[in-house]
Amino acid sequence: MQWPYKYLILVLFFVTQGNLFAEWTTGKGRFQSKKEDSEVFIKKQLLYEARKDIVTKELNRLGYDAATFWRNYNKSFESYFAPIENDLRIKYKGKNFAKRLRVKKENERSKYGRIDRVLRAFSIKKMNRSTKNPNSRYITIEGDTNQNLIGKIYLDFVGSVTGAGFNYALLSSQIFIKNCTWADLGIRTERDLVDSLNSNWKAWFKKKLDSVPIEIVNDDTEEEIRNIKNTKNYSGNLSKSTIVIRLFTTLTKKNEDKISKKRTFSIKIGGVFVDLASGYPVSHFDFPEEERSFDYSDINKLSSKVASFIYSQTLVELDQSLTKSFKLGSRNQEYIEVKGVKSFADLNALTSVLARRGLSKKIEGAVSSFSGDRGKISIFFPGDKIELIKFLRLFNGVALKTGKRISFQEDSSLNYFVLK
C-alpha cells in the first residue's frame, strides 16, 4: 500500500465540497410574542429557537434521528417542569398565574438540556417582525457549532445501543479548516488528498473489520441514508444492518511565526458510529482541542507531521469504537512497536510486506500510530501469539522499499521491530 505522504495532512477520507473556510451554520427562529413581553425576553426566546434550528441541522448532518431526539427532549422537559408548574400554581393561586407560568416555562425551556451552550460563538444577521402581525418576531443567526457537545446532548436524550454484529459499514468524514487555506497545510491538489485517503482508510478498516464490507459514502449514498430513515417500507440498496461511521476534524490556524517558520494549529477530532436502522449512536468519541506547532520550512514535511498527529490520535479511539460496534470474527490483534522510523513511508512499507508474506496465513498489519522516530503496528492474525512470533522472526534482514532493513527483537516483556 503506497501512501502519497507529501499530501498527507488530514487522515480522514472525505472532504465536503464547497468553501469550508470558517463557514458557520445558519439558524432561523420564530417567536409569537405578547404585548407585555420585554425585548430581553423576546430576544432570549428567538435565540433559543434559532439554536434549535441549528441543532436539528447538525443532527441530520451527523446522521442522527432528529425527530426522536426532539420528541424525547420535549417529553423530558415536561417531566422536569411539572413540579415547577405545581409550585407556581400553589404560590399564585390564580393571580396572573397564566402569565407567570408562560414566562417561567419559556425561560426554563431556553436553557434546558444545555441547548444554550451548543454554539461556541454566534452573530445575529437579522432580527425583525412581521408587518401584518407585529407580534410575530423572527431572527436569523450564524453560529460556530460545538459538534461534540451536540453528540453528547443527543446521547443524553436518546441513549445508545450496544454493538450488534453489523454486516455492512459506511464511512464518511468532514474536514473543517478555519483561519487558513489548504496551501497553509501543504495541500496543493485537494483531489489528490481525497482520492488517496479514501482508498487507504477504506483498506485500513477492511483489515480491522475482517469480513464486514465497507464503502465510502458519496452523494448517492447520503440520499439512500435519508431515505432509509424517512421511509417505513424502504426498498433501496442499503442493508438495515449497517453502521455509519462519521469522523470530523477541525483545524484552526492560531498563529504563524515567519521568523522561525512555525505555524500553530488547534486540532479537534471527533467521531460517531450510528446504527442506520434505528438512528441511535453505538459509539461516540471526541478529543479535547489541542494546539500543536509545526515547522513549515519544508511544506511536504509539514503536511506529513500534521497527518501523523491526527492519524495516531484517531486510531486509538477507532480501535475501541470498532471493537464495541462489531463482532470482529475470529482474528486476534497484537500491537508491535517499531523503532528507527524515518517517515510514514517506512511504516507503510512494513505493513505492505506483512500483508504480502502473511496472505496465506491470513495475517495483516495496519499502522496504529506514528510519532517522532517510533510507530506502532496493529497485527491481525488467527491462532495464538506463539505462532505469530514464529512468523515475525522470519522478517529478520528483510529489506523494505524505503531502503531500510527489518530486525525483529524479542525479550521477556516486549517484542518490537527495529528499522536500520
C-alpha positions, 0 to 999 in steps of 0.5 A: 500500500503506497501512501502519497505522504507529501499530501498527507495532512488530514487522515480522514477520507472525505472532504465536503465540497464547497468553501469550508473556510470558517463557514458557520451554520445558519439558524432561523427562529420564530417567536409569537410574542405578547404585548407585555413581553420585554425585548430581553425576553423576546430576544432570549426566546428567538435565540433559543429557537434559532439554536434549535434550528441549528441543532436539528441541522447538525443532527441530520448532518451527523446522521442522527434521528432528529425527530426522536431526539426532539420528541424525547427532549420535549417529553423530558422537559415536561417531566422536569417542569411539572413540579415547577408548574405545581409550585407556581400554581400553589404560590399564585393561586390564580393571580396572573398565574397564566402569565407567570407560568408562560414566562417561567416555562419559556425561560426554563425551556431556553436553557434546558438540556444545555441547548444554550451552550451548543454554539461556541460563538454566534452573530445575529444577521437579522432580527425583525417582525412581521408587518401584518402581525407585529407580534410575530418576531423572527431572527436569523443567526450564524453560529460556530457549532460545538459538534461534540457537545451536540453528540453528547446532548443527543446521547443524553436524550436518546441513549445508545445501543450496544454493538450488534454484529453489523454486516455492512459499514459506511464511512464518511468524514468532514474536514473543517479548516478555519483561519487558513487555506489548504496551501497553509497545510501543504495541500496543493491538489485537494483531489489528490488528498481525497482520492488517496485517503479514501482508498487507504482508510477504506483498506485500513478498516477492511483489515480491522473489520475482517469480513464486514464490507465497507464503502465510502459514502458519496452523494448517492449514498447520503440520499439512500441514508435519508431515505432509509430513515424517512421511509417505513417500507424502504426498498433501496440498496442499503442493508438495515444492518449497517453502521455509519461511521462519521469522523470530523476534524477541525483545524484552526490556524492560531498563529504563524511565526515567519521568523522561525517558520512555525505555524500553530494549529488547534486540532479537534477530532471527533467521531460517531458510529450510528446504527442506520436502522434505528438512528441511535449512536453505538459509539461516540468519541471526541478529543479535547482541542489541542494546539500543536506547532509545526515547522513549515520550512519544508511544506511536504514535511509539514503536511506529513507531521500534521497527518501523523498527529491526527492519524495516531490520535484517531486510531486509538479511539477507532480501535475501541469504537470498532471493537464495541460496534462489531463482532470482529470474527475470529482474528486476534490483534497484537500491537508491535512497536517499531523503532528507527522510523524515518517517515510514514513511508517506512511504516507503510512499507512494513505493513505492505510486506506483512500483508504480502508474506502473511496472505496465506496465513491470513495475517495483516498489519495496519499502522496504529500510530506514528510519532517522532522516530517510533510507530506502532503496528496493529497485527491481525492474525488467527491462532495464538501469539506463539505462532505469530512470533514464529512468523515475525522472526522470519522478517529478520534482514528483510529489506523494505522499499524505503531502503531500510532493513527489518530486525525483529527483537524479542525479550521477556516483556516486549517484542518490537521491530527495529528499522536500520 
